[in-house]
């Protein structure tokens, strides 16, 4: 399959639009019956309307009219539905229809089945009365130029063209459609009732009536259609039929001649709450059951393709599942072989499941067929956009060289005819693939200015978003970066560019995370989640773009940082259900597993999580592996891991990853050189151990920390600069420079307490209290006692944080420090309290 048209296929396109015609199907006849009965009801509410003897006037609520109009538009534009799906639409909660309309619709279907061909022909012939002025009326019931009027006129025209044998075949198909559909509806009703009765028996076993209730099955003789003759002009509605309607569960009563065994024994009002406990089928996603033999018209195919394409862009979950959508597209192409847009939707469907061969084949088919229908002047335009889409396809699957070759071909074709709009679309992808920072900056600026001159607002906003990300990676001031985003927001809101509007919020959240302002990042993510981007007028009930998934993942990451692992799991499960095919939540899921395992010292579980992270982000995986090795006190291997990261991924590493990678070997070097506990204890004044003040032992660690501070300051990574400063302070403390360490801690601890993770906050606060306790040992008097006890009190908060995070192994060090401080100031009762707590923790750890 090379995607090229054969001679036979090409000949099918010539004059196809002239040969295309409307088909009379059982589904369309059922829709005609529904419209017919609504027109009769509307006629009866008009002034001076003729009413039969004994017939009372009726009223139609505005809600019923509105729902009927919306339902009619859906029915005449969608492809043929199965009878069960049509029944659900008529009786469901989405559209509230008049009970009289439903009863009359059923009676008209019964009449056609009874009178056979005569009933069908009478129904079609009566449609003309709805389109003409009736006696004493100012306007017809249906406007000829309205969508419903055009539908009825087409039905009359093509029904009149049918031969008598074809008319017989249409009636037989309609008869099978109604009879088999009603049988299926009754089976579904009996199944639901059986499940309800089973649940009632389990819930309330003391009620014998429910146990003796019938099974709800309907015999064949009970489903026979009554042979009572009905007149066109005398469709009187009895009192019992007028009350028949929507019972709230999508099942309306049949005519009184049809009695089911369960209607007199089951009180549906009492069983409604039990319906929520039913699980009918494993797939909870509702997919309409369309008639496999449905004939798709051109208009129906165009509406379906446009709706599904819009869903794939804005809400993939609302679109049909990939296999079902592919089946529908095959049906469309069977009846509309010239419809090239169906191949493009199939191409998007293949991209959805990352199927390269299918996507490439459908893309070839689309442009081959679309170019065949173009005139000679427009064919070059199709070729250059074909090359552009081919480049996008290769870029999507990571084939960079092939993508660049396709884009260069598209540029050459666009230059031949000076197609500036196509050139701007190409350039938006080209500067993303070249990777040269100097060339990228110039091309992005040129692309933004040219797109603005050409009024290409989407490309202008997209260029501003891309340029803001590029500027942040090059160390531009945050104020200038957010100014670019502000300009993009103005375009997005002015021209209602929904996709880029959401991407802007996601970009802001990512930038705030990079700059270390986690609260602002969380705020941007929550603003995106509360942003109302739905559009019910086009059927978009909810916006579920990739940026929304990133916002949910950002909220999950914030919960992980705060130690709220239960809430993080809840939000993560929501992301799984809402975005089953996205990869971003999979990375966050493994980070959650790794964080919990690291805190609880479950090394094997943490190692498995690191291996899983490597499938999504190799750089992040190596950084987490280094953290794990440091916790396991395997410092030499941790440094080798970071060094291999710099060797293999140096070009791909951004400023954020580079700063983190510089801190980790510094920590490993410091711990290995000092062989000290990473939770420092207080040094009793006058009883220190000899301190080696030579600079050689910690020079390598200082070098790493200073590089991290410099890189963080250059790229405005304030949080990680402070973390590197705190690690440097720990090194100074280990070398005996307590006062200098305290000064460095005072510089960095405020930022960590304001924006850091709960673990970093607790660790930094603990070390700050250690430094402060050592600094006040030289003082005497009651002020010293009060200061020491205040430190002991603050350590309780640190201990509670570690308990909440599950970091049990560090609580023992905190309790020991509290006991030493209480002993130092002579607080005997507090000393005994913390000594007992330390003993219990020691026994617990030794027991484990």
C-alpha positions, 0 to 999 in steps of 0.5 A: 500500500503506497497510498497512490490512486489506481486508475479505477479509483481515480475514475470513481471521483469523476462526477461522483458528486452528481451520482451521490443520492439520499438513501431511504433507511428504516432509521430515517423512517423512524425519525420521520414518524417522530417528526410527524407526530410532533407536527400533529401535536403542534397543530392541535395547540394552534388557534382554530385547530380542528379537534376530534369529538371528545378530544381535549386541547393540550399544551406543550412546555417550552422545555419539551419544545427545546429538547425536541428541536435539539434531539431532531437536529442530532437525529437528522445529522448523525448516521443511522442508529440502532433501534435500542440507541434511538429508544434510549435517546427518546426515553433518556434523561438528556432530552425530556419529551412529551409523554403524548409524543412518545405514545403517539410515535409508538402507535404510528409505528404500530400502524405502519407494521399493521397496514404494511405498505399502505401505512408506510406510503400514507406516512410519507405522503402526509409529510407534504401537509407539514410543508404547506400552509394549512387552512386558517393558518399563517405559516406551515408547520415546518419551514421548507428551508429549515434543516428539518424541512430539507430532510423531509423534502429529500425523504419524499423525493427519494421515496417517490423514486423507489420502484415498487419492489424497492418499496417492499424491501424498505418496508421489510427492513423497517419491520425488522428494524422495529420488531428486533429492536423492541425485542432487544429493548424488552430483553434489556429491561428484563435483565435490569429488573432481574439485577434489581431484584437480586440486589433487593434480595441481598439487601432486604432478605426479610421481604418475601415479596421481592423473592417471589417476583417474576423474572421479568422475561417477556414472551413472544406472544406478548410482544405481538403488535396489536392489529387494531386499526387506527385512523390518521385523523383520529389518533385520540389519546386515552387518559392512561396513555396521556400519563405514559412517558419518561419514568426516569430510567429510560423505559416508557410504557408500552400500549396497554395491550402489551402487559409485562409480568413484572410491571405489577410486581416491582415498584420502580420508585423504590428500586431507583437507588439500587440502579447505581449499584448495577454494573452492566458490562465492564466498559463504562465508556458509552459508545452509541451502537450504530447500524453496521449497514448504515449508509453515510451521506456526505453531510453526515460524514463531514459532521462526524469527522469534524466532531471527532477531530475537534474531540481529538484536539480538545478532549480525547476521552470524549472521542470514540475509542481508536478501534471503534473510530477506525471502524466508523471511518471504514464505513464512511469510506465505503460509501464516500470513497472520495472523502479524503478528510476521512483518511486524515482523521484516520491519520490522527487516530493512528498518531493517538496510539503511536502507530507509525505505519498506519499514520504514514499510509493514511497521510499518503492516502489523504494527500493523494486523494485531496490533490486529485480533486484540486485544480491545476493551480492549487496542486502545488499548495497541496504538495507543500503542505503534504511535505510539512505534515510528513515532517511533523509526522517524523518529528512526532516519532523522533526521526529528526533527520527525516523530519528536517529533510521533509521540512526543507522540501516544504520550504523549497516548494513554498519559496517557489510561489512565495507562500509566506503563511506556509513558510511560517508554519514550517518555521515554527517546526524548523527552529524546534528541530535544528537545536542551534541556540544562536540560530534558534533565537534569530529564527524565533524572533523573525517568525514571531514578527512575520506571523504578527504581520500576516495576522497569524495569531495562533502562530504568533502566540505559539511563538511567544510561548516557545520563545519564553521557554527558550529565554528561560533556558538561556538565563533571561530575567524572569520578569522578561520571560513572564512579559512574553507570556503576558503578550501571548495571553493577550492574543489567546484571550482576544482570539479565544485560542483555547489550546494555547490559553491552557498551555500558557498556564502550564508553562507558567507553572513549569517556570515557577517550579524551575525558579523554586516558587512551588506555591506559585506553581501550584496556584497556576496549576489550580487556576488552569484546572478551574478555567472553564474552557468547555464549549457546549455549543459545539459539543465540547463538554470538557477540555482535556488537553495535555496541559490539563494533565500536566496541571494535575501532575503538578498538583500531585507533585506538590502533595508528594513534596508536602508528604501527603501521599494519600492525597497524591494517590487520589489525584494520581488515580484521577489522572489515570482515569482522565488521561489513560494514554498520557505519559506524564502521570506515569513519571509522577507515579514512579516518583511517588513510589520512589519518595515513599520507599526512600523515606522508609528505607525500602531500597529494593522498591526504590531501585525498581522505581528508579529503573521505571523512571529511566523509561520516561526520563533518563536524566531524572533517573540517574539523579534519583539513583545518586540520591538513593546511593547517598542514602545507602552510604555508597558515596563512591558509586553515587559520584560515578553515577553523576559523572557518567550523567555529565559525560553522556547527557551533558548537552541535553541537561538544562540548568535545573538538572545541572544544578541538582547534579552539582549538589549531589557529588558535593554531598557524596564527597563531604560525607565520604571525606568526613565519614560523619553522620548526615544528621549532625549532633551538638558539640558540647562546648569544651568537649569537641573532638580535634577538628581537622581544619585543613582545606584539602579534605573538603575542597572538592565538595566546596568546589561542587557547591560553589559551582551549583550556587553560581549556576543557580544564580546565573539562571535564577534558580533561587531554591537550589542555590539556597540548597547548595548554600545549606550543604556548604554550611554543613561542610563548614560545621563539620570542619568546626566553623560553627559561626560561619555555618550559622551565617550561611544557614540564615541566608538560605533557610528562609527560602527553604522554609517558604518554598521547599519540600517538607523533608528539606524544611525539616532537615534544614530547620534541624541543622539550623537549630543544631548550629544555633544551639552550639552558638549559644553555649558560650552564654550563661544565665536564664536567657540561655536556658530559655533559648535552649528550651525554645530549641527543644520545643522547635525540635518537636515540630521537626520530629512531627514532620519526620513522623508524618513523612515516615522518616523514622530513622531520623527521629532517634537522632532528634530525640537524642539531641533533645535529651542532650540539650535538656541535660545541658540546662539541668531539666531532669524531668524532660531528660527522663522523658526523652531518654525513655523515648530514645530507648523505645525507639532504639529497641524498636529499631533493633527489633526490626 
